[in-house]
Amino acid sequence: MGTEPRCRTGFHHFLARAKRGRENHLTQDDFGLIVPWEGKILYEQQDITNMPTHKKVGAGIVLVPEGRHLFSGMNVHENLIMGGYLKEAMKRMDESLDLVYSLFPVLKERVHQRAGSLSGGEQQMLTIARSLMTRPKLIMLDEPSQGLAPKLVTEVFNTITKLKAEIGLTILLVEQNVEPL
């Protein structure tokens, strides 16, 4: 028995879970971090099941994994630049920086601060912002509220809602904390 979620462009899609389970494998399968046992993954009518991760990013798919994987010794600006490593993203670096700073004004205030010294909520915002530097069409967020204070959880979910509303991003959200949604 397999999972067959369908994501429509420009929509918010949500997978809830009560405990750690198969849902985080879904994002890992989609992104190629683990090999699916069966079936295939289609994106824009193309089979991407065995496509290398860097090509998935180039096709407009990004994963924001749980755990806020940042370059903690680098500052906010350097982390964002690391997110814009694709040739197409490099051409639009200034435009992308303007976009993420407009979505996350606190990051602009902390541009020279080391990522490791940011609060948990700010680190999560930086992780999401870095993923936006490639100008994706689909963003997969795995447990973005993990380990955050309730006020920060609301702030992060408000930002996720803005991503859909302001830039028309398709969002696949895997989350255990369904209260703020």
GROMACS elastic network, one bead per residue, 0.5 to 0.9 nm:
[ bonds ]
;  ai    aj funct       b0    kb
    2    38     6  0.79688   500
    2    39     6  0.77152   500
    3    26     6  0.81135   500
    4    41     6  0.89735   500
    6    13     6  0.86394   500
    7    10     6  0.87323   500
    7    11     6  0.72795   500
    7    12     6  0.81925   500
    7    13     6  0.65549   500
    7   170     6  0.76406   500
    7   171     6  0.81839   500
    7   172     6  0.74526   500
    8    11     6  0.57626   500
    8    12     6  0.83397   500
    8    13     6  0.82726   500
    8   170     6  0.72808   500
    9    12     6  0.87243   500
    9   137     6  0.80777   500
    9   138     6  0.79942   500
    9   168     6  0.82302   500
    9   169     6  0.76017   500
    9   170     6  0.53408   500
    9   171     6  0.85816   500
   10   137     6  0.83920   500
   10   138     6  0.85355   500
   10   164     6  0.65547   500
   10   165     6  0.86307   500
   10   167     6  0.88032   500
   10   168     6  0.50502   500
   10   169     6  0.53203   500
   10   171     6  0.75485   500
   11   164     6  0.69741   500
   11   168     6  0.78089   500
   11   169     6  0.73593   500
   11   170     6  0.51029   500
   11   171     6  0.64298   500
   11   172     6  0.85877   500
   12   161     6  0.81340   500
   12   164     6  0.70065   500
   12   169     6  0.83182   500
   12   170     6  0.60627   500
   12   172     6  0.63940   500
   12   173     6  0.75614   500
   13   170     6  0.78345   500
   13   171     6  0.58183   500
   13   173     6  0.60074   500
   13   174     6  0.85799   500
   14   171     6  0.80645   500
   14   172     6  0.58901   500
   14   174     6  0.59791   500
   14   175     6  0.74814   500
   15    23     6  0.69593   500
   15   172     6  0.76914   500
   15   173     6  0.61370   500
   15   175     6  0.63636   500
   15   176     6  0.84282   500
   16    23     6  0.79054   500
   16   173     6  0.83393   500
   16   174     6  0.60355   500
   16   175     6  0.52275   500
   16   176     6  0.55544   500
   16   177     6  0.78284   500
   16   178     6  0.69557   500
   17    20     6  0.69547   500
   17    21     6  0.71249   500
   17    22     6  0.87428   500
   17    23     6  0.71776   500
   17   174     6  0.77369   500
   17   175     6  0.64974   500
   17   177     6  0.82506   500
   17   178     6  0.87034   500
   18    21     6  0.82841   500
   18   175     6  0.89198   500
   18   176     6  0.58467   500
   18   177     6  0.83807   500
   19   176     6  0.69853   500
   20    23     6  0.77866   500
   20    24     6  0.76812   500
   20   176     6  0.81512   500
   21    24     6  0.65843   500
   21    25     6  0.75955   500
   22    25     6  0.51182   500
   22    26     6  0.65236   500
   23    26     6  0.50521   500
   23    27     6  0.70612   500
   23    28     6  0.89311   500
   23   142     6  0.88175   500
   23   174     6  0.66570   500
   23   175     6  0.87386   500
   24    27     6  0.54247   500
   24    28     6  0.63674   500
   24    29     6  0.85756   500
   24    65     6  0.89385   500
   24    66     6  0.89830   500
   24   142     6  0.66249   500
   24   143     6  0.85009   500
   24   174     6  0.69073   500
   24   175     6  0.89833   500
   25    29     6  0.57789   500
   25    30     6  0.83367   500
   25    33     6  0.88174   500
   25    34     6  0.76542   500
   25    36     6  0.88208   500
   26    29     6  0.50465   500
   26    30     6  0.60741   500
   26    31     6  0.85583   500
   26    36     6  0.88310   500
   26   174     6  0.89785   500
   27    30     6  0.50024   500
   27    31     6  0.61007   500
   27    32     6  0.84709   500
   27    33     6  0.84740   500
   27    63     6  0.74157   500
   27    65     6  0.84249   500
   27   140     6  0.67380   500
   27   141     6  0.81501   500
   27   142     6  0.72341   500
   27   172     6  0.85271   500
   27   174     6  0.80892   500
   28    31     6  0.51736   500
   28    32     6  0.59600   500
   28    34     6  0.57700   500
   28    35     6  0.84019   500
   28    63     6  0.84376   500
   28    65     6  0.86337   500
   29    32     6  0.51482   500
   29    33     6  0.60998   500
   29    34     6  0.52841   500
   29    35     6  0.60195   500
   29    36     6  0.57357   500
   29    41     6  0.82436   500
   29    49     6  0.79308   500
   30    33     6  0.78437   500
   30    34     6  0.84691   500
   30    35     6  0.89763   500
   30    36     6  0.86017   500
   30    41     6  0.65461   500
   30    42     6  0.89430   500
   30    48     6  0.80762   500
   30    49     6  0.71602   500
   30    63     6  0.89687   500
   31    34     6  0.79567   500
   31    48     6  0.89064   500
   31    49     6  0.84985   500
   31    51     6  0.88307   500
   31    52     6  0.85520   500
   31    53     6  0.62415   500
   31    56     6  0.72276   500
   31    57     6  0.88117   500
   31    61     6  0.79559   500
   31    62     6  0.77261   500
   31    63     6  0.68968   500
   31   140     6  0.89108   500
   32    35     6  0.63047   500
   32    36     6  0.84169   500
   32    48     6  0.88256   500
   32    49     6  0.72388   500
   32    50     6  0.71060   500
   32    51     6  0.74623   500
   32    52     6  0.69460   500
   32    53     6  0.60095   500
   32    56     6  0.87289   500
   33    53     6  0.79731   500
   35    38     6  0.87670   500
   35    49     6  0.81235   500
   35    50     6  0.80111   500
   36    39     6  0.71615   500
   36    40     6  0.77592   500
   36    41     6  0.89827   500
   36    49     6  0.78923   500
   39    49     6  0.84162   500
   40    47     6  0.66969   500
   40    48     6  0.75519   500
   40    49     6  0.53624   500
   40    50     6  0.86569   500
   41    46     6  0.82274   500
   41    47     6  0.57731   500
   41    48     6  0.56430   500
   41    50     6  0.86826   500
   42    45     6  0.56607   500
   42    46     6  0.52346   500
   42    48     6  0.57695   500
   42    49     6  0.72058   500
   43    46     6  0.52434   500
   43    47     6  0.65267   500
   43    48     6  0.65428   500
   43    59     6  0.89867   500
   43    61     6  0.89511   500
   44    47     6  0.84788   500
   47    50     6  0.78888   500
   47    51     6  0.80120   500
   48    52     6  0.83339   500
   48    56     6  0.74802   500
   49    52     6  0.87690   500
   50    53     6  0.88312   500
   51    54     6  0.83953   500
   51    55     6  0.65089   500
   51    56     6  0.66584   500
   52    55     6  0.54548   500
   52    56     6  0.65486   500
   53    56     6  0.50229   500
   53    57     6  0.63662   500
   53    58     6  0.86282   500
   54    57     6  0.51148   500
   54    58     6  0.62264   500
   54    59     6  0.86720   500
   54    86     6  0.89429   500
   55    59     6  0.60962   500
   55    60     6  0.87155   500
   55    61     6  0.89114   500
   56    60     6  0.64801   500
   56    61     6  0.55273   500
   56    62     6  0.75479   500
   57    60     6  0.51799   500
   57    62     6  0.56362   500
   57    63     6  0.86904   500
   57    86     6  0.85330   500
   57   134     6  0.75801   500
   57   136     6  0.74960   500
   58    61     6  0.72829   500
   58    86     6  0.72212   500
   58    88     6  0.85789   500
   58   134     6  0.79329   500
   58   136     6  0.83491   500
   59   136     6  0.79223   500
   59   137     6  0.82588   500
   60   134     6  0.75839   500
   60   135     6  0.70626   500
   60   138     6  0.61765   500
   60   139     6  0.83150   500
   61   136     6  0.56577   500
   61   137     6  0.62348   500
   61   139     6  0.59824   500
   61   140     6  0.77203   500
   62   131     6  0.63604   500
   62   132     6  0.81375   500
   62   134     6  0.82864   500
   62   136     6  0.64130   500
   62   137     6  0.82804   500
   62   138     6  0.64140   500
   62   140     6  0.61733   500
   62   141     6  0.86515   500
   63   131     6  0.73608   500
   63   138     6  0.86167   500
   63   139     6  0.59091   500
   63   141     6  0.61165   500
   63   142     6  0.76686   500
   64    67     6  0.88872   500
   64    68     6  0.78491   500
   64    69     6  0.85517   500
   64   127     6  0.68361   500
   64   128     6  0.63629   500
   64   131     6  0.67845   500
   64   139     6  0.73239   500
   64   140     6  0.60134   500
   64   142     6  0.61550   500
   64   143     6  0.87465   500
   64   144     6  0.79158   500
   65    68     6  0.69122   500
   65    69     6  0.74750   500
   65   127     6  0.88007   500
   65   140     6  0.80003   500
   65   141     6  0.63218   500
   65   142     6  0.50647   500
   65   143     6  0.74361   500
   65   144     6  0.79510   500
   66    69     6  0.78435   500
   66   141     6  0.76119   500
   66   142     6  0.50793   500
   66   143     6  0.52737   500
   66   144     6  0.62489   500
   66   145     6  0.86264   500
   66   146     6  0.71398   500
   67    70     6  0.89733   500
   67   124     6  0.84616   500
   67   142     6  0.87874   500
   67   143     6  0.81646   500
   67   144     6  0.81441   500
   67   146     6  0.73896   500
   67   147     6  0.86418   500
   68   120     6  0.85520   500
   68   123     6  0.65206   500
   68   124     6  0.57970   500
   68   126     6  0.84311   500
   68   127     6  0.59074   500
   68   128     6  0.87945   500
   68   144     6  0.83091   500
   69    72     6  0.84523   500
   69   123     6  0.88566   500
   69   124     6  0.89739   500
   69   127     6  0.70112   500
   70    73     6  0.86784   500
   70    74     6  0.84758   500
   70    79     6  0.70780   500
   70   115     6  0.69116   500
   70   116     6  0.77074   500
   70   123     6  0.76957   500
   70   126     6  0.80888   500
   70   127     6  0.66616   500
   71    74     6  0.55130   500
   71    75     6  0.80531   500
   71    78     6  0.85757   500
   71    79     6  0.63524   500
   71   114     6  0.87226   500
   71   115     6  0.67386   500
   71   116     6  0.75539   500
   72    75     6  0.75075   500
   72    79     6  0.85902   500
   72   114     6  0.63809   500
   72   117     6  0.76318   500
   73   114     6  0.58630   500
   73   115     6  0.65507   500
   73   116     6  0.63025   500
   73   117     6  0.88442   500
   74    77     6  0.81219   500
   74    78     6  0.59109   500
   74    79     6  0.63729   500
   74   112     6  0.88163   500
   74   113     6  0.81543   500
   74   114     6  0.53615   500
   74   115     6  0.60681   500
   74   116     6  0.79015   500
   75    78     6  0.53324   500
   75    79     6  0.62840   500
   75    80     6  0.87777   500
   75   110     6  0.83756   500
   75   111     6  0.66654   500
   75   112     6  0.53130   500
   75   113     6  0.50339   500
   75   115     6  0.52234   500
   75   116     6  0.82585   500
   76    79     6  0.52080   500
   76    80     6  0.63298   500
   76    81     6  0.87711   500
   76   107     6  0.68853   500
   76   108     6  0.83217   500
   76   110     6  0.67257   500
   76   112     6  0.60778   500
   76   113     6  0.60639   500
   76   114     6  0.62387   500
   76   115     6  0.55668   500
   76   126     6  0.71690   500
   77    80     6  0.51444   500
   77    81     6  0.62546   500
   77    82     6  0.87282   500
   77    97     6  0.86867   500
   77   107     6  0.84912   500
   77   108     6  0.84390   500
   77   110     6  0.86128   500
   77   111     6  0.52513   500
   77   112     6  0.66108   500
   77   113     6  0.84842   500
   78    81     6  0.50546   500
   78    82     6  0.62726   500
   78    83     6  0.88508   500
   78   111     6  0.85625   500
   78   112     6  0.85729   500
   79    82     6  0.51235   500
   79    83     6  0.66482   500
   79   115     6  0.76446   500
   79   126     6  0.78531   500
   79   127     6  0.85167   500
   79   130     6  0.66671   500
   80    83     6  0.51542   500
   80    84     6  0.68363   500
   80    97     6  0.76275   500
   80   100     6  0.88677   500
   80   126     6  0.75679   500
   80   127     6  0.85628   500
   80   129     6  0.70163   500
   80   131     6  0.82104   500
   80   132     6  0.88132   500
   80   133     6  0.68078   500
   81    84     6  0.52513   500
   81    85     6  0.71193   500
   81    90     6  0.86340   500
   81    93     6  0.77227   500
   81    97     6  0.84788   500
   81   130     6  0.76550   500
   81   133     6  0.76315   500
   82    85     6  0.58555   500
   82   130     6  0.74361   500
   82   133     6  0.85378   500
   83    86     6  0.83034   500
   83    89     6  0.86263   500
   83   129     6  0.83984   500
   83   131     6  0.58851   500
   83   132     6  0.75291   500
   83   133     6  0.53326   500
   83   134     6  0.65629   500
   84    87     6  0.81523   500
   84    88     6  0.84890   500
   84    89     6  0.51312   500
   84    90     6  0.58201   500
   84    92     6  0.86346   500
   84    93     6  0.67439   500
   84    96     6  0.83575   500
   84   130     6  0.75385   500
   84   131     6  0.81653   500
   84   132     6  0.82475   500
   84   134     6  0.52364   500
   84   135     6  0.85723   500
   85    88     6  0.84326   500
   85    89     6  0.64570   500
   85    90     6  0.62681   500
   85   133     6  0.83345   500
   85   134     6  0.74778   500
   86    89     6  0.50588   500
   86    90     6  0.61096   500
   86    91     6  0.87832   500
   86   134     6  0.67322   500
   87    90     6  0.51120   500
   87    91     6  0.65251   500
   88    91     6  0.53191   500
   88    92     6  0.68315   500
   88    93     6  0.88768   500
   88   134     6  0.76976   500
   88   135     6  0.89253   500
   89    92     6  0.52192   500
   89    93     6  0.59681   500
   89    96     6  0.78694   500
   89   133     6  0.65623   500
   89   134     6  0.50283   500
   89   135     6  0.68950   500
   90    94     6  0.85331   500
   90   133     6  0.87800   500
   90   134     6  0.83530   500
   91    94     6  0.82625   500
   91    95     6  0.88893   500
   92    95     6  0.52849   500
   92    96     6  0.60138   500
   92    97     6  0.85879   500
   92   133     6  0.86644   500
   92   134     6  0.88566   500
   92   135     6  0.88822   500
   93    96     6  0.50729   500
   93    97     6  0.60771   500
   93    98     6  0.85836   500
   93   133     6  0.73235   500
   93   134     6  0.88338   500
   94    97     6  0.50811   500
   94    98     6  0.61836   500
   94    99     6  0.86233   500
   95    98     6  0.51269   500
   95    99     6  0.62687   500
   95   100     6  0.88717   500
   96   100     6  0.62648   500
   96   101     6  0.85151   500
   96   132     6  0.75246   500
   96   133     6  0.55708   500
   96   134     6  0.80019   500
   96   135     6  0.73578   500
   97   100     6  0.52850   500
   97   101     6  0.60207   500
   97   102     6  0.84457   500
   97   129     6  0.88514   500
   97   133     6  0.72543   500
   98   101     6  0.52215   500
   98   102     6  0.60826   500
   98   103     6  0.86774   500
   99   102     6  0.51742   500
   99   103     6  0.62990   500
   99   104     6  0.85606   500
   99   129     6  0.89428   500
   99   132     6  0.86688   500
   99   133     6  0.87596   500
  100   103     6  0.50026   500
  100   104     6  0.58087   500
  100   105     6  0.79581   500
  100   107     6  0.82927   500
  100   108     6  0.86534   500
  100   126     6  0.89234   500
  100   129     6  0.55894   500
  100   130     6  0.81610   500
  100   132     6  0.72246   500
  100   133     6  0.77542   500
  101   105     6  0.50662   500
  101   106     6  0.77180   500
  101   107     6  0.63043   500
  101   108     6  0.54427   500
  101   109     6  0.89416   500
  101   129     6  0.83299   500
  102   105     6  0.55776   500
  102   108     6  0.83550   500
  103   129     6  0.82305   500
  103   159     6  0.71417   500
  103   162     6  0.77105   500
  103   163     6  0.79941   500
  104   107     6  0.56224   500
  104   108     6  0.72449   500
  104   122     6  0.88748   500
  104   125     6  0.69333   500
  104   126     6  0.81751   500
  104   129     6  0.75939   500
  104   159     6  0.79396   500
  105   108     6  0.52475   500
  105   109     6  0.66557   500
  105   110     6  0.89171   500
  106   109     6  0.50732   500
  106   110     6  0.63737   500
  106   111     6  0.86465   500
  106   122     6  0.75935   500
  106   125     6  0.89745   500
  107   111     6  0.58123   500
  107   122     6  0.73441   500
  107   125     6  0.79095   500
  107   126     6  0.70636   500
  107   129     6  0.89368   500
  108   111     6  0.50504   500
  108   112     6  0.87237   500
  109   112     6  0.83035   500
  109   113     6  0.88121   500
  110   113     6  0.51661   500
  110   114     6  0.83685   500
  110   115     6  0.89862   500
  110   118     6  0.84077   500
  111   114     6  0.84024   500
  112   115     6  0.89115   500
  113   116     6  0.85246   500
  113   117     6  0.71730   500
  113   118     6  0.75314   500
  114   117     6  0.55523   500
  114   118     6  0.70685   500
  115   118     6  0.54816   500
  115   119     6  0.88540   500
  115   122     6  0.86025   500
  115   123     6  0.66817   500
  115   126     6  0.80369   500
  116   119     6  0.82986   500
  116   123     6  0.77365   500
  117   123     6  0.86391   500
  118   121     6  0.79487   500
  118   122     6  0.56836   500
  118   123     6  0.57801   500
  119   122     6  0.51355   500
  119   123     6  0.60912   500
  119   124     6  0.86408   500
  120   123     6  0.50740   500
  120   124     6  0.62628   500
  120   125     6  0.86806   500
  120   147     6  0.75064   500
  120   148     6  0.61504   500
  120   149     6  0.83246   500
  120   152     6  0.82430   500
  121   124     6  0.50814   500
  121   125     6  0.62254   500
  121   126     6  0.86210   500
  121   145     6  0.84096   500
  121   147     6  0.89161   500
  121   148     6  0.62491   500
  121   149     6  0.79457   500
  121   152     6  0.55034   500
  121   153     6  0.74965   500
  121   155     6  0.80872   500
  121   156     6  0.71713   500
  122   126     6  0.61163   500
  122   127     6  0.85801   500
  122   152     6  0.86272   500
  123   127     6  0.61673   500
  123   128     6  0.87053   500
  124   127     6  0.50233   500
  124   128     6  0.63070   500
  124   129     6  0.85039   500
  124   144     6  0.68433   500
  124   145     6  0.81587   500
  124   148     6  0.88488   500
  124   156     6  0.76599   500
  125   128     6  0.51805   500
  125   129     6  0.59617   500
  125   130     6  0.84885   500
  125   156     6  0.69329   500
  125   159     6  0.83806   500
  126   130     6  0.59140   500
  126   131     6  0.85511   500
  127   130     6  0.52349   500
  127   131     6  0.64794   500
  127   132     6  0.89361   500
  128   131     6  0.52201   500
  128   132     6  0.65233   500
  128   139     6  0.89639   500
  128   141     6  0.82839   500
  128   144     6  0.87431   500
  128   160     6  0.89279   500
  129   132     6  0.51026   500
  129   133     6  0.67666   500
  130   133     6  0.54117   500
  130   134     6  0.81085   500
  131   134     6  0.64634   500
  131   135     6  0.79604   500
  131   136     6  0.78033   500
  131   139     6  0.79547   500
  132   135     6  0.52321   500
  132   136     6  0.62344   500
  132   139     6  0.82853   500
  133   136     6  0.78785   500
  136   139     6  0.66267   500
  136   169     6  0.75587   500
  136   170     6  0.88413   500
  137   168     6  0.82366   500
  137   169     6  0.56402   500
  137   170     6  0.61304   500
  137   171     6  0.86123   500
  138   169     6  0.61579   500
  138   171     6  0.58164   500
  138   172     6  0.74665   500
  139   169     6  0.72159   500
  139   170     6  0.63585   500
  139   171     6  0.50768   500
  139   172     6  0.62806   500
  139   173     6  0.82889   500
  140   170     6  0.85995   500
  140   171     6  0.59432   500
  140   173     6  0.58998   500
  140   174     6  0.77748   500
  141   144     6  0.61795   500
  141   171     6  0.74506   500
  141   172     6  0.62121   500
  141   174     6  0.61374   500
  141   175     6  0.81943   500
  142   145     6  0.88046   500
  142   146     6  0.89769   500
  142   172     6  0.84385   500
  142   173     6  0.62257   500
  142   175     6  0.65107   500
  143   146     6  0.55063   500
  143   173     6  0.75501   500
  143   174     6  0.57247   500
  143   176     6  0.67736   500
  143   177     6  0.81079   500
  144   147     6  0.87471   500
  144   148     6  0.86284   500
  144   153     6  0.81281   500
  144   156     6  0.75156   500
  144   157     6  0.83313   500
  144   173     6  0.82994   500
  144   174     6  0.81827   500
  144   175     6  0.71824   500
  145   148     6  0.56056   500
  145   149     6  0.84026   500
  145   150     6  0.86511   500
  145   152     6  0.80588   500
  145   153     6  0.53463   500
  145   154     6  0.86604   500
  145   156     6  0.72554   500
  145   157     6  0.80855   500
  145   175     6  0.75432   500
  145   176     6  0.84088   500
  145   177     6  0.70841   500
  146   153     6  0.84396   500
  146   175     6  0.85364   500
  146   176     6  0.84262   500
  146   177     6  0.81782   500
  147   153     6  0.89581   500
  148   151     6  0.80902   500
  148   152     6  0.59955   500
  148   153     6  0.58910   500
  149   152     6  0.53230   500
  149   153     6  0.62116   500
  149   154     6  0.89092   500
  150   154     6  0.64464   500
  150   155     6  0.87595   500
  150   180     6  0.85768   500
  151   154     6  0.53566   500
  151   155     6  0.64579   500
  151   156     6  0.88813   500
  152   156     6  0.61012   500
  152   157     6  0.85571   500
  153   156     6  0.51664   500
  153   157     6  0.62063   500
  153   158     6  0.85448   500
  153   177     6  0.89909   500
  153   180     6  0.73614   500
  154   157     6  0.51753   500
  154   158     6  0.60579   500
  154   159     6  0.86097   500
  154   180     6  0.60438   500
  154   181     6  0.83928   500
  155   158     6  0.50968   500
  155   159     6  0.63005   500
  155   160     6  0.87630   500
  156   159     6  0.50973   500
  156   160     6  0.63178   500
  156   161     6  0.87688   500
  157   161     6  0.62295   500
  157   162     6  0.85994   500
  157   180     6  0.73413   500
  157   181     6  0.72224   500
  158   161     6  0.51071   500
  158   162     6  0.63088   500
  158   163     6  0.88407   500
  159   163     6  0.63361   500
  159   164     6  0.89790   500
  160   163     6  0.51046   500
  160   164     6  0.68496   500
  160   165     6  0.88836   500
  160   171     6  0.82229   500
  161   164     6  0.54414   500
  161   165     6  0.62844   500
  161   166     6  0.85336   500
  162   166     6  0.55158   500
  162   167     6  0.77269   500
  162   168     6  0.88532   500
  163   166     6  0.55809   500
  163   167     6  0.56087   500
  163   168     6  0.66174   500
  163   169     6  0.58779   500
  163   170     6  0.84906   500
  163   171     6  0.83731   500
  164   167     6  0.58198   500
  164   170     6  0.65397   500
  164   171     6  0.72450   500
  165   168     6  0.56875   500
  165   169     6  0.78027   500
  166   169     6  0.81524   500
  175   178     6  0.67293   500
  177   180     6  0.73157   500
  177   181     6  0.82111   500
  178   181     6  0.54347   500
